[in-house]
């Protein structure tokens, strides 16, 4: 069995934490300051989280979002989401959310509709 890198949080550099979640920088960021908000309890995806755990993830994401904006005033927006399942690109099967800062000039976000 492969060990879970998020279950060994004592070896990770935490950006912040609360009772049910912790935050780290993504090891392979798609943009500078790309962060992960991770549940402390090991479950494979966000849909297995309790309502309290989901709220804790969101509270911590809000704190990390504010810290990122202070660190880099050029951040104008964020991508916020979770890859769930192999087909969606999930690589670590421990519930977590990506918080990706976006700046003017980044790769354009995908169109909302195919005709845009």
Secondary structure, 3 states (H helix, E strand, C coil): CCCCCCCCHHHCCCCEECCCEEEEECCCCCCCCCEEEEECCCCCCHHHCCHHHHHHHHHHHHHHHHHHHHHCCCEEEEEEECCCCHHHCCCCCCCEEEEEEEECCCCCCCCCCCCC
